[in-house]
């Protein structure tokens, strides 16, 4: 089994970006430009490496190669995005890798691009941003370039990639060190662990809270220690955890509402199935049914929201009550958008840089709400 933290270190040590991996400070698949650039790199790396894995490492400063990390990203539908826009798409996965020197809410993103069985040429299925449908991208050194002529797929990297992956295999020392670090760093959050199939070490921690007949965990951190993969992390959302000898199940809930009409709504169920052949599968199912509110009531809240947003744009000083109300600004826009007020999506995007500068807690809430939309978009 590959230790993903060690794999990232070995990739970074391999003479800079090249034709089998790329580094990015961040990716933004919420915008058309960011989505197009991500698909371009997936397409080019897939075509350049027909029989070996390719990688994109996210959270790395370009010039210094320094590991700075990015926000935890758990979009389980990223394969749906790739399938929607690419012909002959490769299998793509996104994993969040824990590094000891990073804050708890920061990880390094690892995008793994698996080789296609038939080695067919990957191309854009349709237009996106400034790239035309039908365009084929290839990797030339560290640059992804469009190719508009017949391409001969060649294997130039499989031996190098195989050697890097072999040198990134996990061992008992790495597993024990990581297990010890998790217990030490989570000592205030009721840490637990379970070994599945005599091999997989899964650790989790969180603050329990009983609501009715259910027990929810907040401040949840779940890690697969063998691979250094952070499977789940959230400061705000609540999760329900269940497990048996063969699987570990997470049901994530979001707390949404207006004034005193807040409820817990199931967002997504994630099941990790552990196999006897030293493999595991992750299955996710979206469960979200958005809360419905009276249109007249929503218009009342939206009028006040729009007034707050206008004041932020015009740099008008807010009173103490208005500053407290900023925390719920993005939640109101999210609920209204899910209830048919389409313009609220633009307001959410417009509020992002304003809240980042004015109110860190409100900005974090906005990121969480945008994550709900991202999860539902490609379902």
FENDATA-V417663 format. One record per pair of residues at least 4 apart in sequence whose C-alpha atoms are under 6 Angstrom apart, sorted by the first residue. I is the first residue (numbers start at 1). J is the second residue. D is the distance in whole Angstrom. If there is no record, write none. Layout:
I J D
I J D
//
This chain:
1 169 6
1 170 6
2 168 6
2 169 4
2 170 5
3 168 6
3 169 6
3 170 5
3 227 4
4 227 5
4 228 6
6 168 5
7 168 5
17 21 6
17 22 5
17 142 5
18 141 5
18 142 4
19 139 5
19 141 5
19 142 6
20 54 5
21 54 6
21 55 5
21 56 5
22 56 5
23 56 6
23 57 5
23 58 6
24 58 5
24 60 6
25 58 6
25 59 4
25 60 5
25 61 5
26 58 6
26 59 6
28 34 5
29 34 5
29 35 4
31 35 6
32 36 6
32 129 6
33 129 6
36 128 6
41 45 6
43 122 6
43 137 6
44 137 4
44 138 4
44 139 5
44 144 6
47 138 6
48 138 6
48 139 6
50 115 5
50 119 5
51 115 5
52 115 6
52 158 5
53 113 6
53 114 5
53 115 6
54 113 5
55 111 6
55 112 5
56 110 6
56 111 5
57 109 6
57 110 5
58 108 6
58 109 5
59 68 6
59 69 4
59 70 5
59 108 5
60 65 6
60 66 6
60 67 5
60 68 6
61 65 5
61 66 5
69 106 5
69 107 5
69 108 5
70 106 5
70 107 6
71 106 5
77 378 6
79 92 6
80 378 6
82 86 6
83 89 6
85 124 6
85 125 5
86 123 6
86 124 5
86 125 5
87 122 6
87 123 5
87 124 6
87 125 5
88 122 5
90 114 6
90 116 6
91 113 6
91 114 5
92 112 6
92 113 5
93 111 6
93 112 5
94 110 6
94 111 5
95 109 6
95 110 5
96 107 6
96 108 6
96 109 5
96 229 6
96 230 5
97 107 5
97 108 5
97 228 6
97 229 5
97 230 6
98 107 5
102 106 6
123 134 6
123 135 6
123 136 5
124 133 5
124 134 5
124 135 5
125 133 5
125 134 6
126 133 4
127 131 6
127 132 4
127 133 4
136 146 6
136 147 5
137 145 5
137 146 4
137 147 6
138 144 6
138 145 5
139 143 6
139 144 5
158 162 6
175 226 6
182 186 6
183 187 6
186 191 6
189 205 5
189 206 5
189 207 5
190 205 5
191 204 6
191 205 4
192 203 6
192 204 5
193 202 6
193 203 4
194 202 6
195 200 5
195 201 5
196 200 5
201 225 6
202 223 6
202 224 5
202 225 6
203 222 6
203 223 5
204 221 6
204 222 4
205 220 6
205 221 5
206 217 5
206 218 5
206 219 5
206 220 4
207 217 5
207 218 5
208 216 6
208 217 4
209 215 6
209 216 5
210 214 6
210 215 4
216 238 6
216 239 5
216 240 5
217 238 5
217 239 5
218 238 5
219 234 6
219 235 4
220 233 6
220 234 6
221 232 6
221 233 5
222 230 6
222 231 5
222 232 5
223 229 6
223 230 4
223 231 5
224 228 6
224 229 5
237 254 6
238 253 5
239 251 5
239 252 4
239 253 6
240 250 6
240 251 5
241 249 6
241 250 5
242 249 5
243 247 6
243 248 4
243 249 6
246 274 5
247 272 5
247 273 5
247 274 6
248 271 6
248 272 5
249 270 6
249 271 4
250 269 6
250 270 5
251 268 6
251 269 4
252 266 6
252 267 5
252 268 5
253 264 6
253 265 5
253 266 4
253 267 5
254 264 6
254 265 5
255 263 6
255 264 5
256 262 5
256 263 6
257 261 5
257 262 4
266 287 6
266 288 6
267 287 5
267 288 4
268 285 6
268 286 4
268 287 5
269 284 6
269 285 5
270 283 6
270 284 4
271 282 6
271 283 5
272 281 6
272 282 5
273 280 5
273 281 5
274 280 4
275 279 5
275 280 6
302 306 6
311 315 6
311 316 5
318 322 6
326 362 6
327 362 4
330 366 5
333 344 5
336 341 5
337 341 5
337 342 5
337 344 5
347 351 6
351 355 6
355 359 5
355 363 5
356 360 6
356 363 5
//
